[in-house]
Amino acid sequence: MLFFFIPIFFCFVSPVYAVDVTIAWSPNTESDVEGYRLYYKTGFNGPPYNGVGATQGDAPITIWTDEFYNPEQPEFTIHGLNENETYHFVLTAYDIDGYESAYSDEVSFNSGDDGAYDGGGGCFIATAAYGSLMAPHVKILCEFRDRFLLPNRFGKSFVDFYYKHSPSAANFIAGYGALRAMVRVTLVPVVGISWTALKMGPGPTVLVVLFFGIGLMALYRKGRKMLFRKIHC
């Protein structure tokens, strides 16, 4: 039997250009739970929760349990919400037989409320690719931005440019699972460099990147020579 109450205990919004909301909740501990459904709406609180317009689709949005980074701390980021709207959210769980629980408590807030903004927001493309502002890889990129990019003029210019042009791309990426996977692969070296910089500082990171780059060039040249010899044998 499914439980009939899911306390949603955390949510925040990233209100710059595009509105993304992350909601976390207490997990259902029953063994036959297959996933959750997130319902949302604007305007007055209470049912029906028939919201439309989010990047992931109209209400309800189905969330599979295998999508979570940590099933013990389930959370989900919904993309593409409108600014300056009051949104209301409830959650249900469903099992392998399709039975669905009752609504959780409702969470409501205004998407234009700067007080709900978390300083780690704004990594739009990474958030779309990894599915959440709370994903470890996104946290690394956001911390790198805060520590190394925003404090200097050139880094801040890059961040401003990124904030201006990335939300539309992020909303497109969020709608396609295969594209999200491709972007995650592309971000691997970026996340790796950012993690190294956070742990070792910018100087050692530059040396590591140079060493890695020289190694790749050497492998590339060696591969070309071997291919050339094979062709002319």
C-alpha positions as CSV (number, residue, x, y, z in Angstrom):
1,M,0.0,0.0,0.0
2,L,1.2,3.5,-0.8
3,F,1.6,6.1,1.9
4,F,-0.7,9.1,1.7
5,F,1.5,11.9,2.8
6,I,4.8,13.3,1.4
7,P,6.1,16.3,3.3
8,I,7.8,18.7,0.9
9,F,10.4,20.4,3.0
10,F,12.6,22.4,0.6
11,C,12.2,24.5,-2.5
12,F,14.0,27.4,-4.1
13,V,13.9,29.4,-7.3
14,S,16.5,30.8,-9.6
15,P,14.8,33.9,-11.0
16,V,17.4,35.2,-13.4
17,Y,16.1,35.2,-17.0
18,A,14.4,31.7,-16.6
19,V,12.7,30.4,-13.5
20,D,13.8,26.9,-12.3
21,V,12.4,25.5,-9.1
22,T,14.0,22.6,-7.1
23,I,11.8,20.7,-4.7
24,A,13.0,18.0,-2.3
25,W,10.9,15.7,-0.2
26,S,10.9,12.8,2.3
27,P,11.1,9.5,0.3
28,N,8.5,6.8,0.2
29,T,10.1,3.8,1.9
30,E,7.8,1.1,0.5
31,S,9.5,-1.5,-1.7
32,D,7.0,-1.3,-4.6
33,V,7.2,2.4,-5.3
34,E,8.0,3.1,-8.9
35,G,8.0,6.9,-9.0
36,Y,6.4,10.1,-8.1
37,R,4.1,12.6,-9.9
38,L,4.6,16.4,-9.5
39,Y,1.4,18.5,-9.9
40,Y,1.6,22.3,-10.2
41,K,-0.6,25.2,-11.0
42,T,-0.8,29.0,-10.8
43,G,-3.3,31.4,-9.2
44,F,-5.3,30.3,-6.2
45,N,-4.2,27.4,-4.1
46,G,-5.9,24.0,-3.9
47,P,-7.0,21.6,-6.6
48,P,-7.3,21.1,-9.5
49,Y,-3.5,21.0,-10.1
50,N,-3.6,21.4,-13.8
51,G,-0.7,23.6,-14.5
52,V,0.8,24.0,-18.0
53,G,3.9,25.4,-19.6
54,A,6.8,23.8,-17.8
55,T,9.6,22.5,-20.0
56,Q,9.1,19.0,-18.7
57,G,5.4,19.1,-19.6
58,D,2.0,19.9,-18.2
59,A,0.9,18.6,-14.8
60,P,1.4,15.9,-13.7
61,I,5.1,15.4,-14.4
62,T,6.2,11.8,-13.9
63,I,9.5,11.3,-12.0
64,W,11.0,7.8,-12.0
65,T,12.9,6.7,-8.9
66,D,16.0,5.8,-11.0
67,E,16.3,9.5,-12.0
68,F,17.5,10.5,-8.5
69,Y,21.2,10.9,-7.7
70,N,20.4,9.9,-4.1
71,P,17.1,7.9,-3.7
72,E,17.3,8.6,0.1
73,Q,17.1,12.4,-0.6
74,P,14.8,12.7,-3.7
75,E,14.6,16.1,-5.4
76,F,13.5,17.4,-8.7
77,T,14.0,20.6,-10.7
78,I,11.2,21.9,-12.8
79,H,12.2,24.3,-15.6
80,G,10.6,27.0,-17.7
81,L,8.2,28.5,-15.2
82,N,7.0,32.1,-15.7
83,E,8.4,35.0,-13.7
84,N,6.2,36.8,-11.2
85,E,3.7,34.0,-10.9
86,T,2.5,32.3,-7.7
87,Y,2.9,28.6,-8.1
88,H,1.5,25.8,-6.0
89,F,3.0,22.3,-5.9
90,V,1.8,18.9,-4.6
91,L,3.4,15.5,-5.0
92,T,2.1,11.9,-5.1
93,A,3.7,8.5,-5.2
94,Y,2.7,5.6,-7.4
95,D,3.6,1.9,-7.3
96,I,4.3,-0.8,-9.9
97,D,0.6,-1.6,-10.2
98,G,-0.2,2.0,-11.0
99,Y,-1.9,2.8,-7.6
100,E,-1.3,6.5,-6.7
101,S,-1.2,8.1,-3.2
102,A,-3.2,11.1,-2.1
103,Y,-1.6,14.6,-2.5
104,S,1.1,15.7,-0.2
105,D,1.0,19.0,1.6
106,E,1.0,22.0,-0.8
107,V,4.0,24.2,-1.3
108,S,3.4,27.7,-2.6
109,F,5.6,30.7,-3.5
110,N,5.9,33.5,-6.0
111,S,8.5,32.9,-8.6
112,G,9.6,36.5,-8.6
113,D,10.4,36.5,-4.9
114,D,14.1,37.2,-4.6
115,G,14.0,36.0,-1.0
116,A,13.6,32.5,-2.3
117,Y,16.7,32.7,-4.4
118,D,19.6,30.5,-3.6
119,G,23.1,31.8,-4.4
120,G,24.0,28.7,-6.2
121,G,21.5,29.3,-9.0
122,G,22.2,30.4,-12.5
123,C,24.1,27.3,-13.9
124,F,21.3,26.9,-16.4
125,I,22.7,24.4,-18.9
126,A,24.4,22.2,-16.2
127,T,21.1,22.2,-14.2
128,A,19.2,21.1,-17.3
129,A,21.7,18.4,-18.1
130,Y,22.0,17.0,-14.6
131,G,18.4,17.6,-13.7
132,S,18.8,19.6,-10.5
133,L,20.5,22.6,-9.0
134,M,21.4,20.3,-6.1
135,A,23.4,17.8,-8.3
136,P,27.0,17.5,-7.1
137,H,28.4,18.4,-10.6
138,V,26.2,21.6,-10.7
139,K,27.4,22.6,-7.3
140,I,31.0,22.3,-8.4
141,L,30.4,24.5,-11.4
142,C,28.5,27.1,-9.4
143,E,31.2,27.2,-6.7
144,F,33.8,27.7,-9.4
145,R,31.8,30.6,-10.8
146,D,31.4,32.2,-7.4
147,R,35.1,31.8,-6.4
148,F,37.0,32.4,-9.7
149,L,34.8,34.1,-12.2
150,L,32.6,36.6,-10.5
151,P,35.4,38.3,-8.5
152,N,37.2,39.5,-11.6
153,R,36.1,41.7,-14.5
154,F,36.7,39.3,-17.3
155,G,35.0,36.4,-15.5
156,K,32.0,38.5,-14.6
157,S,31.7,39.5,-18.3
158,F,31.7,35.8,-19.3
159,V,29.0,35.0,-16.6
160,D,26.8,37.9,-17.8
161,F,27.1,36.7,-21.4
162,Y,26.2,33.1,-20.3
163,Y,23.2,34.3,-18.3
164,K,22.0,36.2,-21.3
165,H,22.2,33.4,-23.8
166,S,22.0,30.1,-21.9
167,P,18.4,29.9,-20.5
168,S,16.8,29.2,-23.9
169,A,19.4,26.5,-24.6
170,A,18.8,25.1,-21.2
171,N,15.1,24.9,-21.6
172,F,15.6,23.1,-24.9
173,I,18.1,20.6,-23.4
174,A,15.8,19.8,-20.5
175,G,13.1,18.5,-22.8
176,Y,15.2,15.7,-24.3
177,G,16.8,12.9,-22.3
178,A,19.3,11.9,-25.0
179,L,20.5,15.5,-25.4
180,R,20.8,15.8,-21.6
181,A,23.1,12.7,-21.6
182,M,25.3,14.2,-24.4
183,V,25.7,17.5,-22.6
184,R,26.6,15.6,-19.4
185,V,29.4,13.9,-21.3
186,T,30.6,17.2,-22.8
187,L,30.7,18.8,-19.3
188,V,32.9,16.1,-17.8
189,P,36.2,17.9,-18.5
190,V,34.7,21.2,-17.5
191,V,33.6,19.8,-14.2
192,G,37.0,18.1,-13.7
193,I,38.9,21.3,-14.3
194,S,36.6,23.2,-12.0
195,W,36.9,20.6,-9.2
196,T,40.7,20.7,-9.5
197,A,40.7,24.5,-9.3
198,L,38.6,24.4,-6.2
199,K,40.8,21.8,-4.5
200,M,44.3,22.9,-5.7
201,G,43.9,26.5,-6.8
202,P,44.3,28.1,-10.2
203,G,48.0,27.8,-10.6
204,P,48.3,24.0,-10.2
205,T,45.2,23.6,-12.3
206,V,46.8,25.4,-15.2
207,L,49.8,23.0,-14.9
208,V,47.5,20.0,-14.8
209,V,45.6,21.2,-17.9
210,L,48.8,21.9,-19.8
211,F,50.2,18.5,-18.9
212,F,47.0,16.8,-19.9
213,G,46.9,18.7,-23.2
214,I,50.5,17.9,-24.0
215,G,49.7,14.2,-23.3
216,L,46.7,14.3,-25.7
217,M,48.8,15.9,-28.4
218,A,51.5,13.3,-28.0
219,L,49.0,10.5,-28.3
220,Y,47.4,12.1,-31.3
221,R,50.7,12.4,-33.1
222,K,51.7,8.9,-32.2
223,G,48.4,7.6,-33.5
224,R,48.8,9.5,-36.8
225,K,52.3,8.1,-37.3
226,M,51.1,4.6,-36.7
227,L,48.2,5.0,-39.1
228,F,50.6,6.5,-41.7
229,R,52.9,3.5,-41.4
230,K,50.1,1.1,-41.6
231,I,48.7,2.7,-44.8
232,H,52.1,2.7,-46.5
233,C,53.2,-0.9,-45.5
